[in-house]
Amino acid sequence: MSEFGTIVERDLQHATIRFERSLEADIAKTWRWLTEPDRLERWMAPTQIDVRVGGTVEHRFDETDDGLARGRILRVDVPHLLEYEWRFPGEPDSAVCFELRAEGDRTVITLTHRMLGVGHAAGYGAGWHAHLDVLEAAMVGGALSWDECFGEIIGDYQTRFTPPSPATTSTGTPDADGTSSAATTTGQTEP
């Protein structure tokens, strides 16, 4: 199993998750896997994308509008950076960023998804983890099931990405006024 993503920022409403992977492909090939619809479909979802600042992106995870993530491209630096809005029905607007760095004949990809609703962090953590596993396999001619990958790791992400609770005492119970007499929480936790 590949490395887990981490929460790098969190408050009571939002979380930012980050992954870093080393891929068996040069940076030009990796860029194509992030920007070409036929390749995106093999590891993420059927996609329409106009790779330019202000262009649009749509990932269709199922046949309904409830399974459609869409947004505008915020930043592009071919072949190093692609960032776009992530608007998914029923969730706060967020943004996903892919940064690529050449390392010999390999590419280090850093995926950062910021401004996620804190209650969605575990699902996105497991989801992106599974997508990156599928991407790694597809890039070398293999195939993995996203559903199987996701199913194997969602429990771990639910444990690691438990949302922060209101201020608590050392016994885990809020004081009567909702604050804590013990300095045990700050709204930030480690996964």
C-alpha positions, 0 to 999 in steps of 0.5 A: 500500500502506498503512503497515506495523505496528511492533513496539513491544515485544519480548523473547525470548518475546513481541512487541507490534505496533501499527498506526495508520490514518486511516479515512474514517468518523466514530467512530460508524460505525467503532465499528459496524465493530468491534462488529457481527457482519455488518460484522466478517464483511466485513473479519475473519471470521464473529464472535459478540461480546457487547460488554461487559466480561466478554462473549465474542468468537469469530472463526471463520477457518475451519470447524475449532476450529483456526481459532477465536480466542476470548476475553473482553472486557477493556475497553470505552469506547463508541465509543473503546476495545475490548480483548479476549483473543485465544486461538488454538489452539497459540499463547500467549494474547494481547490485542488492543486497538482505540482510536478517536480522532475527527479531523474526519469521519475516525477514527484507529484504533490497533490494538495486539496484545500478548503475541504469541509472538515467532515469530508476530509476522510472521504477525500483522503481515501478517494485521492489515495485510491485515485493516485494508486490507480494512476500509478498502476495505469502509467505503467500499463497496469490496472487497479480498481478504484472501488477496491482501493478505496474500500481497503483504506477508508477505515484508516482515513476515518481514524486518521482524519477524525474532525476536531471536537469543541474544546475539551478537558483532559477527560474528553468532556467539554467544560460547562461553558464549552471551553476547556480548563486544560490546554488539550485542544486548539482545533488542530490535530495530527492525523 
